[in-house]
Amino acid sequence: MRRRKVDPLRIDKFLKVSRIIKRRTVARSACESGRVFVNGNVAKPGREVDAGDRVIVEFGNRTLEIEILEIRTHVPAARAPELYRVIREDYREDER
């Protein structure tokens, strides 16, 4: 069976489908607050991503950089990590 080419996907939906961020509303909020970057540029929630794009997500004390390997609109939770490759994951100590 031949695989069908999947069109680019919105970054907020990709973050949810890949389980990097659990809910799409939270992914959208992260984009709107400037904590998501695609290929070095701040990404709005509607920014389309495709295989080969590099994404950086800044969480509270953690920064995650990934490369998108595959675009899918639905994937079982166990297979979600197959959609991307972790390039870098940094943790920061709380500065008090």
C-alpha positions in Angstrom: 0.0 0.0 0.0 1.4 3.4 -1.0 1.5 6.2 1.6 -0.4 9.3 0.8 1.6 12.6 1.0 0.3 14.6 4.0 0.0 18.4 3.6 1.8 20.7 6.1 0.2 20.9 9.5 -0.3 23.9 11.8 2.4 24.1 14.5 -0.2 24.1 17.3 -1.8 20.9 16.0 1.6 19.3 15.4 2.7 20.0 19.0 -0.6 18.3 20.2 -0.5 15.3 17.8 3.2 14.6 18.7 2.3 14.9 22.4 5.0 17.5 23.0 2.2 19.6 24.5 -0.8 17.8 25.7 -3.6 20.1 24.6 -4.0 22.2 21.5 -5.2 25.3 23.5 -2.0 25.2 25.5 0.1 24.8 22.3 -1.7 27.8 20.8 -1.1 29.8 24.0 2.6 28.9 23.9 2.8 30.2 20.3 1.0 33.4 21.1 3.3 34.2 24.0 6.4 33.8 21.8 7.8 30.5 23.3 7.7 28.5 20.0 10.1 29.0 17.2 10.2 27.3 13.8 13.4 27.5 11.8 14.7 30.3 14.0 11.5 32.5 13.8 8.8 33.1 16.3 5.8 30.9 15.3 2.2 32.0 15.4 -0.3 29.1 16.0 -1.3 28.9 12.3 2.3 28.6 11.1 2.5 25.5 8.9 5.3 23.0 9.5 6.6 20.1 7.4 9.2 17.4 7.7 12.7 18.8 8.0 11.6 21.9 10.0 13.3 22.6 13.3 11.2 23.6 16.2 12.2 25.1 19.6 9.7 25.1 22.5 10.6 27.1 25.6 8.8 25.6 28.7 9.1 27.1 32.2 12.6 25.8 33.0 13.2 23.6 30.0 14.0 24.2 26.3 13.3 21.5 23.7 14.7 21.6 20.2 13.4 19.0 17.7 13.5 18.2 14.0 10.2 17.1 12.5 10.6 13.8 10.8 7.0 13.1 9.7 3.7 14.9 9.5 0.6 13.0 10.6 -2.8 14.2 11.7 -3.5 11.3 14.0 -1.1 8.9 15.7 -1.4 6.5 18.7 0.4 7.9 21.8 3.0 5.1 21.7 4.0 6.2 18.1 4.0 10.0 18.7 7.8 10.1 19.4 8.4 8.7 15.9 7.2 12.0 14.4 10.3 14.0 15.6 13.9 13.7 16.7 15.2 15.5 19.8 18.2 17.6 18.9 18.6 19.3 22.3 16.9 19.4 25.7 18.1 21.8 28.3 17.0 22.3 31.9 17.6 25.5 33.9 17.8 25.9 37.6 15.3 28.3 39.1 16.9 31.7 39.5 15.9 33.1 42.9 
